[in-house]
C-alpha cells in the first residue's frame, strides 16, 4: 500500500491532532440515569468483541429494551446477537447504541464478565455520548425501507454508514461510527477497501488502535436495508493525496485515508436490523443528547482545576441550551 503511511501515534496526532482535554471529561465509568434511559429506548447496538489476536463485529437489536442494564453491567440476550459466538468470557467489548431519529449515539466500552445460559454480561468501564456528524452525513434517519444489492462491489458503493471495531495494544476495544454519502463512504480497489476520516468527536481511539494493532472489523450499512457487509482485515493509515482525494465532498478533502487489506468480506442479512425495524422512523423520544453530554461531564471524576471549572460552569442554569446551540453550529460548519 503506497503513500505516506502512518506508523506511530505521534505521526497520527501530527495529522489529525491530539484529543483536546475537555473531550475526556465527557467519559464516565458507569451507566448513569441518562445512559440507562438511552439504552432502554434503543433498538439497535453495534458491538465489537476482541482480544490481542483481533476483533470481530456484530449487531444486536429488537424492540426498545432488548438490552437490560444497571449502573455497572450491560446484559444482552445471545439470541438477539447476529453472531453470538463472538461474545467470549474475558473479551474486550466496545458498543454503539442508536436511538431512533436521534443523530447522536451512545458508546459503551468494557469487558465480557460472563456468559449465562441466554445472556452475555458486560462489565462497563466507559460510557459517553458521541456527536451526530456521522449520522447526519449518512442521512441515516431519512431512509425508507429498501433492498440492498446482492453484489459486494455494488453494496460497498451504495453504503452510507460504517461501524469500525478496533482493539489496542492494551486490549481495550473501541467501536466508532462513520458516515458519508454513497460513493464516498467506502470504495473497493481490488482487495483493498478504502474509507476516510471525517470530523467527529475528536477522539483518536480507533486510529490509535489501528497503529498499535491493525487487525480490524467493520460493518457497512445501506440505510433502509437489512443487509450488511462485514469486513475483516488489516488496516493502514495514510496521508497519500490520491487516496484522500477520492473522498472529497463539498470541496473538503479528508486529512486521512484508511485502507483495509481484506481477509474476508461477507454480505449477509442482519436479523438484528430486521427486528429493530428502524425505517421509516416512527419513534419519538424526549431524551435530550445535549443534556446527557452535560450530565456526563458533571459526573466525570477527573481531578484538577480545569475539570472542576468545567463542572462548575455546567451547573449554571441554561447551559444545556447553549451547548445544544454550539453543537448545532458545529454540525453546520464542520461537517466535512
LINFENWO-V77139 format. One record per pair of residues at least 12 apart in sequence whose ideal C-beta (glycine too) atoms are under 10 Angstrom apart, sorted by the first residue. I is the first residue (numbers start at 1). J is the second residue. D is the distance in whole Angstrom. If there is no record, write none. Layout:
i=(I	I)
j=(J	J)
d=(D	D)
//
This chain:
i=(1	1	1	1	1	1	1	1	1	1	1	1	1	2	2	2	2	2	3	3	3	3	3	3	3	3	3	3	3	4	4	4	4	4	4	4	5	5	5	5	5	5	6	6	6	6	6	6	6	6	6	7	7	7	8	8	8	9	9	9	9	9	10	11	11	11	12	12	12	12	12	12	12	12	12	13	13	13	14	15	15	15	15	15	15	15	15	16	16	16	16	16	16	16	16	16	16	16	17	17	17	18	18	19	19	19	19	19	19	20	20	21	21	21	21	21	22	22	22	22	22	23	23	23	23	23	24	24	24	24	24	24	25	25	25	25	25	25	25	25	25	25	25	25	25	25	26	26	26	26	26	26	26	26	26	26	26	26	26	26	26	27	27	27	27	27	27	27	27	27	27	27	27	27	27	28	28	28	28	28	28	28	28	28	28	28	28	29	29	29	29	29	29	29	29	29	29	30	30	30	30	30	30	30	30	30	31	31	31	31	31	31	31	31	31	31	31	32	32	32	32	32	32	32	33	33	33	33	34	34	34	34	34	34	34	34	34	34	34	34	34	35	35	35	35	35	35	35	35	35	35	35	35	35	35	36	36	36	36	36	37	37	37	37	37	37	37	38	38	38	38	38	38	38	38	38	38	38	38	38	38	38	39	39	39	39	39	39	39	39	39	39	39	39	39	39	40	40	40	40	40	40	40	41	41	41	41	41	41	41	41	41	41	42	42	42	42	42	42	42	42	42	42	42	42	42	42	42	42	42	43	43	43	43	43	43	43	43	43	43	43	43	43	43	43	43	43	43	44	44	44	44	44	44	44	44	44	44	44	44	44	44	44	44	44	44	45	45	45	45	45	45	45	45	45	45	45	45	45	45	45	45	45	45	45	45	46	46	46	46	46	46	46	46	46	46	46	46	46	46	46	46	46	46	46	46	46	46	46	46	47	47	47	47	47	47	47	47	47	47	47	47	47	47	47	47	47	47	47	47	47	47	47	48	48	48	48	48	48	48	48	48	48	48	48	48	48	48	48	48	48	48	48	48	48	49	49	49	49	49	49	49	49	49	49	49	49	49	49	49	49	49	49	49	49	49	50	50	50	50	50	50	50	50	50	50	50	50	50	50	50	50	50	50	50	51	51	51	51	51	51	51	52	52	52	52	52	52	52	52	53	53	53	54	54	54	54	54	54	54	54	54	54	54	54	55	55	55	55	55	55	55	55	55	55	55	55	55	55	55	55	55	55	56	56	56	56	56	56	56	56	56	56	56	56	56	57	57	57	57	57	57	57	57	57	57	57	57	57	57	57	57	57	58	58	58	58	58	58	58	58	58	58	58	58	58	58	58	59	59	59	59	59	59	59	59	59	59	59	59	59	59	59	59	60	60	60	60	60	60	60	60	60	60	60	60	60	60	60	60	60	60	61	61	61	61	61	61	61	61	61	61	61	61	61	61	61	62	62	62	62	62	62	62	62	62	63	63	63	63	64	64	64	64	64	66	66	66	66	66	67	67	67	67	67	67	67	68	68	69	69	69	70	71	71	72	72	72	72	72	72	73	73	73	73	73	73	73	74	74	74	74	74	74	74	74	74	74	74	74	74	74	75	75	75	75	75	75	75	75	76	76	76	76	76	76	77	77	77	77	78	78	78	78	78	78	79	79	79	80	80	80	80	80	80	80	81	81	81	82	82	82	82	82	82	82	82	82	83	83	83	83	84	84	84	86	86	86	86	87	87	87	87	87	87	87	88	88	88	89	89	89	89	89	89	89	90	90	90	90	90	91	91	91	91	91	91	91	91	92	92	92	92	92	92	92	92	92	92	92	92	92	92	93	93	93	93	93	93	93	93	93	93	93	93	93	93	93	93	94	94	94	94	94	94	94	94	94	94	94	94	94	94	94	94	94	94	94	94	95	95	95	95	95	95	95	95	95	95	95	96	96	96	96	96	96	96	96	96	96	97	97	98	98	98	98	98	98	98	98	99	99	99	99	99	100	100	100	100	100	100	100	100	100	100	101	101	101	101	101	101	101	101	101	102	102	102	102	102	102	102	102	102	103	103	103	103	103	103	103	103	103	103	103	103	103	103	103	104	104	104	104	104	104	104	104	104	104	104	104	104	104	104	104	105	105	105	105	105	105	105	105	105	105	105	105	105	106	106	106	106	106	106	106	107	107	107	107	107	107	107	107	107	107	107	107	108	108	108	108	108	108	108	109	109	109	109	109	109	109	109	109	109	109	110	110	110	110	110	110	110	110	111	111	111	111	111	111	125	125	126	126	126	127	127	127	128	128	128	128	128	128	128	129	129	129	129	129	129	129	129	129	130	130	130	130	130	130	130	130	131	131	131	131	131	131	131	131	131	131	131	132	132	132	132	132	132	132	132	132	132	133	133	133	133	133	133	133	133	133	133	133	133	133	134	134	134	134	134	134	134	134	134	134	134	134	134	134	134	135	135	135	135	135	136	136	136	136	137	137	137	137	137	137	137	137	137	137	137	137	137	137	137	137	138	138	138	138	138	138	138	138	138	138	138	138	138	138	139	139	139	139	139	139	139	139	140	140	140	140	140	140	140	140	140	140	141	141	141	141	141	142	142	142	142	142	143	143	143	143	143	143	143	143	143	143	143	144	144	144	144	144	145	145	145	145	145	145	145	145	146	146	146	146	146	146	146	146	147	147	147	147	147	148	148	148	148	148	148	148	148	148	148	148	149	149	149	149	149	150	150	151	152	152	152	152	152	152	152	152	152	153	153	153	154	154	154	155	155	155	155	155	155	155	155	155	155	155	156	156	156	156	156	156	156	156	156	156	156	156	156	156	156	157	157	157	157	157	157	157	157	158	158	158	158	158	158	158	158	158	159	159	159	159	159	159	159	159	159	159	159	159	159	159	159	159	159	159	160	160	160	160	160	160	160	160	160	160	160	160	160	160	161	161	161	161	161	161	161	161	161	161	161	161	162	162	162	162	162	162	162	162	162	162	162	162	162	162	162	162	163	163	163	163	163	163	163	163	163	163	163	163	164	164	164	164	164	164	164	164	164	164	164	164	164	164	164	164	165	165	165	165	165	165	165	165	165	166	166	166	166	166	166	166	166	166	166	166	166	166	166	166	167	167	167	167	167	167	167	167	168	168	168	168	168	168	168	168	169	169	169	169	169	170	170	170	171	172	172	173	173	173	174	174	174	174	174	174	174	174	175	175	175	175	175	176	176	176	176	176	176	176	176	176	176	177	177	177	178	178	178	178	178	178	178	178	178	179	179	179	179	179	180	180	180	180	180	180	180	181	181	182	182	183	183	183	184	184	184	184	184	184	184	184	185	185	185	185	186	186	186	186	186	186	186	187	187	187	187	187	188	188	188	189	189	189	190	190	191	191	191	191	191	191	192	192	192	192	192	192	192	192	192	193	193	193	193	193	193	193	193	193	193	193	193	194	194	194	194	194	194	194	194	194	195	195	195	195	195	195	195	195	195	195	195	196	196	196	196	196	196	196	196	196	196	196	196	196	196	197	197	197	197	197	197	197	197	198	198	198	198	198	198	198	198	198	199	199	199	199	199	199	199	199	199	200	206	206	207	207	207	207	208	209	210	210	210	210	210	210	211	211	211	213	213	214	214	214	214	214	214	214	215	215	215	215	215	216	216	216	216	216	216	216	217	217	217	217	217	217	217	217	218	218	218	218	218	218	218	219	219	219	219	220	220	221	221	221	223	223	224	224	224	224	225	225	225	225	226	226	226	226	226	226	226	226	226	226	226	226	227	227	227	227	227	227	228	228	228	228	228	228	228	229	229	229	229	230	230	230	230	230	230	231	231	231	231	231	231	232	232	232	232	232	232	233	233	233	233	233	233	233	234	234	234	234	234	235	235	235	235	236	236	236	236	236	237	237	237	237	238	238	238	238	239	239	239	239	240	240	240	241	241	242	243	243	243	243	244	244	245	247	248	249	249	250	250	251	252	252	252	253	254	288	288	288	289	289	289	290	290	290	290	290	290	290	290	290	290	291	291	291	291	292	293	293	293	293	293	294	294	294	294	294	294	294	294	294	295	295	296	297	297	297	297	297	298	298	298	298	298	299)
j=(189	192	194	234	235	236	237	238	240	243	259	260	261	238	240	242	243	259	236	237	238	239	240	241	242	243	244	257	259	237	238	239	240	241	243	244	236	237	238	239	240	259	207	210	211	236	237	238	239	256	258	211	236	237	208	211	212	204	207	208	211	212	211	211	237	239	197	204	207	208	210	211	237	239	256	204	207	208	239	197	204	207	237	238	239	255	256	197	199	200	202	204	207	237	239	254	255	256	202	204	255	202	204	201	202	203	204	205	208	202	203	302	304	306	307	310	202	297	306	307	310	128	201	202	203	204	128	203	297	300	302	307	128	293	296	297	298	299	300	301	302	306	307	310	311	314	127	128	129	130	201	203	292	293	294	295	296	297	299	300	310	107	109	125	126	127	128	129	203	296	297	299	300	301	302	71	124	126	127	128	295	296	297	298	299	300	301	71	72	110	124	125	126	127	299	300	301	70	71	72	73	124	125	126	127	299	69	70	71	72	73	74	106	108	110	124	127	71	127	292	295	296	298	299	71	292	295	299	106	127	129	287	288	289	291	292	293	294	295	296	299	69	71	74	97	106	107	108	124	127	128	129	292	295	296	68	69	70	71	127	69	99	106	285	286	287	292	69	97	98	99	102	104	105	106	108	127	129	285	287	289	292	64	65	66	67	68	69	74	76	95	97	99	106	108	127	64	65	66	67	68	69	287	64	65	97	99	100	102	283	285	286	287	60	61	64	65	66	67	96	97	98	99	100	102	105	106	276	285	287	60	61	62	63	64	65	66	97	98	99	100	272	273	275	276	277	278	283	59	60	61	62	64	66	96	97	98	99	100	270	272	273	275	276	277	278	58	59	60	61	62	66	67	74	76	80	81	95	96	97	98	106	108	175	272	276	58	59	60	61	94	95	96	97	98	105	107	161	162	163	164	165	175	176	177	218	219	221	228	272	59	60	74	76	81	82	83	86	87	93	94	95	96	97	108	120	122	163	165	173	175	219	272	86	91	92	93	94	95	96	109	163	164	165	166	167	173	174	175	176	206	216	217	218	219	81	83	84	85	86	87	88	91	92	93	94	95	111	112	120	122	165	167	173	175	217	86	88	91	92	93	94	165	166	167	168	171	172	173	174	209	213	215	216	217	88	90	91	92	167	171	173	92	167	168	169	170	171	213	215	167	213	215	165	166	167	213	214	215	216	217	232	233	234	263	86	91	92	94	164	165	166	167	173	174	175	209	213	215	216	217	218	232	83	85	86	87	88	91	165	167	215	216	217	230	232	82	83	86	94	163	164	165	166	175	216	217	218	219	228	230	231	232	81	82	83	84	85	86	87	163	165	217	219	228	230	270	272	80	81	82	83	96	163	219	221	228	230	270	271	272	273	275	276	76	77	78	79	80	81	82	83	84	87	95	97	120	270	271	272	275	276	76	80	81	82	97	98	270	271	272	273	274	275	276	277	278	77	79	80	271	272	274	275	276	277	80	275	276	277	99	100	276	283	285	79	80	272	275	276	80	95	97	108	119	120	122	119	121	108	122	124	124	124	127	110	113	122	123	124	125	110	113	114	121	122	123	124	93	95	97	108	110	112	113	119	120	121	122	123	124	127	113	114	116	118	119	120	121	122	93	95	119	120	121	122	116	118	119	120	115	116	117	118	119	120	118	119	271	118	119	120	271	272	275	276	120	271	272	219	228	230	268	269	270	271	272	273	230	268	270	272	115	118	120	112	120	165	217	112	114	115	119	120	121	122	112	115	120	111	112	113	114	115	120	121	111	112	113	114	171	111	112	115	120	122	167	171	173	109	110	111	112	122	125	165	167	168	170	171	172	173	174	108	109	110	111	112	113	120	122	123	124	125	165	167	172	173	175	107	108	109	110	122	125	126	163	164	165	166	167	172	173	174	175	176	205	206	209	107	108	109	110	122	124	127	163	165	173	175	108	130	134	163	164	165	174	175	176	177	127	130	135	140	141	161	163	177	276	278	141	283	285	287	289	141	276	277	278	279	281	282	283	284	285	135	140	141	278	281	282	283	284	285	132	135	141	281	283	285	287	288	289	130	131	132	133	134	135	136	137	138	140	141	179	289	327	331	129	130	131	132	133	134	135	136	201	287	288	289	290	292	293	327	128	129	130	131	132	134	135	163	175	176	177	201	289	127	128	129	130	287	289	292	126	127	128	129	130	174	175	176	177	201	203	205	122	124	125	126	127	128	175	122	124	125	126	127	128	172	173	174	175	205	122	123	124	125	126	127	172	173	123	124	125	171	172	173	172	173	172	174	205	292	296	299	201	203	292	293	296	297	300	201	289	290	291	292	293	294	295	296	175	176	177	200	201	203	289	293	177	199	200	201	202	289	293	327	330	331	334	177	179	200	201	289	327	328	330	331	335	177	178	179	198	199	200	201	327	330	331	334	335	336	160	161	162	163	176	177	178	179	180	185	198	199	200	201	335	160	161	177	179	223	179	331	332	335	160	161	177	178	179	180	181	184	185	198	199	200	249	331	335	336	159	160	161	162	177	178	179	180	181	182	185	221	222	223	160	161	179	180	181	182	223	224	160	161	177	179	221	223	224	278	279	281	223	278	279	280	281	223	224	279	280	281	160	161	221	222	223	224	225	278	279	280	281	223	224	279	280	281	223	224	225	226	277	278	279	280	158	222	223	224	225	226	227	279	222	224	225	226	227	220	221	222	224	225	226	227	228	229	267	269	222	225	227	229	267	227	267	267	188	193	220	229	231	262	265	266	267	187	188	265	188	222	267	186	188	220	221	222	225	227	228	229	265	267	182	183	185	186	187	188	193	194	195	220	222	229	231	265	267	182	183	184	185	186	187	188	222	182	183	185	186	220	221	222	223	225	178	179	180	182	183	184	185	186	187	195	219	220	221	222	223	225	228	229	178	179	180	181	182	183	184	185	186	220	221	222	223	224	177	178	179	180	185	186	219	220	221	222	223	228	176	177	178	179	180	185	186	193	195	218	219	220	221	229	231	258	175	176	177	178	179	217	218	219	220	221	228	230	176	177	178	195	206	207	209	210	216	217	218	219	231	235	258	260	206	209	215	216	217	218	219	230	232	205	206	207	208	209	210	211	212	213	214	215	216	217	218	235	206	209	210	212	213	215	216	217	205	206	208	209	210	211	212	213	208	209	211	212	213	209	212	213	213	205	209	205	206	209	203	204	205	206	207	208	209	210	205	206	217	218	219	197	200	201	203	204	205	206	207	209	218	200	201	206	195	196	197	198	200	206	218	220	258	198	200	221	223	335	195	196	198	247	249	254	336	249	250	222	223	246	247	249	196	198	246	247	248	249	254	336	220	221	222	247	218	220	229	231	247	258	260	243	246	247	257	259	231	262	265	243	246	259	261	262	233	260	261	262	263	265	233	234	235	236	243	259	260	261	262	218	220	229	231	233	235	258	259	260	261	262	265	238	243	244	246	247	257	258	259	260	218	220	231	235	247	254	256	257	258	259	260	243	244	245	246	247	248	249	253	254	255	256	257	258	336	237	244	247	254	255	256	257	258	247	249	252	254	255	256	334	335	336	252	254	255	330	331	333	334	335	336	334	235	258	235	237	256	258	237	235	234	235	236	237	258	260	235	236	237	234	235	233	234	235	236	237	260	261	232	233	234	235	263	231	232	233	234	235	258	260	230	231	232	233	235	260	263	264	230	231	232	233	235	258	260	231	266	268	270	265	267	270	273	278	278	279	273	278	279	280	269	270	273	279	268	269	270	271	272	273	274	275	276	277	278	279	267	268	269	270	273	274	266	267	268	269	270	272	273	265	266	267	268	264	265	266	267	268	270	260	262	263	264	265	266	260	262	263	264	265	266	259	260	261	262	263	264	265	259	260	261	262	263	258	259	260	261	257	258	259	260	261	256	257	258	259	256	257	258	259	254	255	256	257	256	257	259	253	257	257	256	257	258	259	256	257	257	336	336	335	336	335	336	336	334	335	336	336	336	320	321	324	323	324	327	319	320	321	322	323	324	325	326	327	328	320	321	323	324	320	314	320	323	324	327	311	313	314	315	319	320	322	323	324	314	320	314	310	311	313	314	323	310	311	312	314	315	311)
d=(10	7	10	9	10	5	10	7	9	9	5	10	7	8	6	9	9	10	9	10	4	7	2	8	7	6	9	8	8	9	6	4	6	9	9	10	6	7	5	8	8	9	8	9	7	8	4	7	7	8	10	7	9	8	10	6	10	8	9	5	6	8	10	8	8	9	10	6	6	6	9	6	7	10	8	7	10	9	10	9	10	9	8	10	6	5	6	7	9	10	9	6	7	10	10	9	6	6	7	8	9	9	7	9	6	5	6	8	9	6	9	9	9	7	8	9	9	8	8	9	6	9	7	5	6	10	9	8	10	8	7	9	9	10	8	5	9	10	5	10	6	8	6	6	8	9	10	5	6	9	8	10	9	6	9	10	5	5	10	7	10	9	9	10	5	7	4	10	9	7	9	10	7	10	9	10	9	7	5	7	9	5	9	9	5	6	8	10	9	10	8	6	7	8	9	9	7	9	5	6	10	6	9	9	7	8	6	7	5	7	8	7	9	7	10	6	5	7	7	8	6	7	9	6	9	9	8	10	9	9	8	7	9	9	7	4	9	9	5	7	9	8	9	10	9	6	10	7	9	5	9	9	7	9	8	10	6	8	8	10	10	10	10	9	9	6	9	9	6	10	6	9	9	9	5	10	9	8	9	6	9	7	9	9	9	6	9	5	7	10	9	6	9	7	8	9	7	5	9	8	8	7	10	5	8	9	6	8	9	8	6	10	6	10	8	7	9	8	7	10	4	6	6	8	10	9	7	9	10	10	10	6	7	7	6	9	7	9	7	8	6	9	9	8	4	7	6	8	7	7	4	9	10	9	9	7	5	9	9	9	7	7	9	4	10	6	9	7	5	6	10	8	6	9	7	9	9	5	7	5	8	9	9	9	8	9	8	6	8	9	9	7	4	8	8	9	10	10	10	4	9	8	6	10	8	10	6	9	10	9	7	6	10	8	7	9	9	8	8	7	7	5	8	10	9	9	9	9	8	9	7	10	10	8	9	8	7	4	7	9	9	8	8	3	7	7	5	7	5	9	10	9	7	9	9	9	9	10	9	4	6	7	5	7	6	8	10	10	7	9	10	8	9	7	10	9	8	9	6	5	8	8	7	8	4	10	8	9	5	10	10	9	8	9	8	8	7	6	7	7	7	9	9	8	10	8	10	6	8	10	9	9	7	10	10	7	8	9	4	8	8	8	10	10	10	9	9	8	8	10	5	6	5	6	9	9	9	8	6	7	5	10	8	7	9	4	10	10	9	7	10	10	10	5	8	7	9	8	8	9	6	8	4	10	7	9	4	6	5	9	6	9	8	6	5	4	8	9	5	8	10	9	9	8	10	8	9	8	9	8	5	8	10	8	7	9	7	9	5	8	4	6	10	8	5	8	9	9	5	5	7	9	9	10	9	10	9	10	10	5	9	9	10	7	9	9	10	9	8	8	4	6	8	5	4	9	8	8	9	5	9	7	10	4	7	9	10	7	8	8	9	8	9	8	9	10	5	9	8	8	8	9	8	10	9	10	9	8	10	9	9	8	9	8	10	9	9	10	7	6	10	9	7	10	6	7	6	6	8	8	10	6	7	10	9	10	9	8	4	8	6	9	10	10	8	10	5	7	5	7	10	9	6	5	8	7	10	6	6	8	7	9	9	6	6	6	7	9	9	10	10	10	8	7	7	10	7	9	7	9	8	9	8	9	6	6	5	8	8	9	10	10	9	10	7	10	9	10	9	6	10	6	9	4	9	9	6	8	9	9	6	8	6	6	9	9	7	6	9	9	10	7	5	10	9	9	9	9	8	8	8	6	8	10	9	10	6	9	9	5	6	4	9	8	7	5	6	6	9	9	5	9	9	9	10	10	9	6	9	7	8	5	8	10	10	9	10	10	6	8	8	8	4	5	4	8	9	9	10	7	5	7	8	8	10	10	10	10	9	6	8	7	10	6	10	9	10	5	8	6	10	10	8	8	9	10	10	9	8	8	10	8	6	6	8	7	9	9	6	9	6	8	4	8	7	10	10	5	9	5	9	6	7	7	8	8	8	10	10	7	7	9	6	10	8	3	8	8	4	5	10	10	8	8	10	8	9	8	6	6	6	5	10	10	8	10	10	9	10	4	8	8	8	8	10	7	5	8	8	8	7	10	10	10	6	10	9	7	8	6	7	10	9	8	7	7	6	7	5	8	7	8	9	9	9	10	8	6	9	7	5	9	9	9	8	5	4	8	9	7	6	7	8	9	5	5	4	4	7	9	9	8	5	9	7	9	9	8	8	10	9	9	10	10	7	9	8	9	9	8	6	10	9	8	6	9	10	5	5	10	10	7	10	8	6	7	5	9	9	10	9	9	6	5	9	9	9	7	8	8	10	10	9	10	10	8	7	9	9	6	10	9	10	7	7	6	6	8	10	8	6	8	6	9	10	7	8	9	8	4	5	4	8	10	7	10	7	9	10	10	8	7	6	9	7	6	10	6	8	9	10	8	4	5	7	9	9	7	10	10	8	10	6	7	9	4	4	9	9	8	3	7	8	9	7	8	10	6	7	9	8	10	8	9	7	10	7	6	9	7	8	5	9	8	9	9	8	8	8	9	5	8	9	9	9	8	8	10	9	8	4	4	8	8	5	8	9	9	5	6	6	10	10	5	8	9	9	9	5	7	9	7	8	4	5	9	10	8	9	9	6	9	8	10	9	5	8	4	8	4	8	9	8	9	8	9	8	10	9	9	7	8	8	10	10	7	10	10	6	9	5	9	5	10	10	10	10	10	10	7	10	7	9	7	9	5	9	6	10	10	8	5	7	5	7	10	10	6	10	6	9	8	9	7	6	10	9	8	7	8	10	5	8	9	10	9	10	5	10	9	10	10	9	7	9	10	5	6	10	9	10	4	6	5	9	9	9	7	10	6	6	6	5	9	9	5	9	9	7	6	6	9	7	7	5	8	7	10	9	7	4	8	6	10	9	7	4	7	8	6	6	10	6	6	7	5	7	9	9	10	6	7	6	8	10	9	6	5	8	8	9	10	5	8	6	8	5	9	9	9	7	8	5	8	10	9	8	10	8	9	10	7	5	7	8	10	9	8	5	8	9	4	6	10	9	7	9	8	5	8	9	8	10	6	10	9	6	8	8	9	8	9	6	4	9	9	5	6	9	8	9	4	6	9	8	10	9	8	8	10	10	8	9	10	4	5	9	9	6	10	10	8	10	10	10	10	8	9	8	10	7	4	9	9	9	8	9	10	6	8	8	7	8	9	8	9	9	8	9	9	9	10	8	7	7	7	7	9	9	6	10	8	10	9	9	9	7	10	8	5	8	5	9	10	7	9	9	9	8	6	9	9	9	10	9	10	6	8	10	10	10	8	9	9	9	8	10	9	9	9	6	5	9	9	8	10	10	9	10	5	7	6	7	8	9	9	6	7	9	9	7	5	9	6	7	9	6	10	7	8	6	7	5	8	8	9	10	10	7	9	10	8	5	9	8	8	7	10	8	4	9	9	9	4	9	7	5	7	10	8	9	9	5	6	4	8	7	9	9	9	6	9	9	10	8	6	9	9	10	8	10	10	5	7	7	10	9	9	9	6	7	8	10	9	9	5	8	6	7	9	9	9	7	10	10	9	5	5	7	9	9	9	8	8	6	8	9	8	7	7	8	5	9	7	7	7	5	8	10	10	10	9	7	5	8	9	9	9	7	8	10	10	8	9	9	9	8	10	8	7	10	8	5	8	9	9	8	9	10	6	6	8	9	4	5	9	9	9	9	9	7	7	5	7	8	10	9	8	6	8	5	9	7	6	7	5	8	8	8	5	8	7	9	6	6	8	7	5	8	9	8	5	5	8	8	9	4	5	5	5	7	8	9	7	5	9	7	6	7	5	8	9	7	5	8	8	6	8	6	8	7	5	8	7	10	7	6	8	10	7	9	8	9	9	9	4	9	7	7	5	9	10	9	9	5	8	6	9	10	8	4	9	8	7	10	8	10	8	8	9	5	8	9	5	4	9	9	6	9	5	10	9	9	10	9	8	6	9	8	10	10	5	9	7	5	10	6	10	9	9	10	6	6	9	6	9	9	5	9	6	7	9)
//
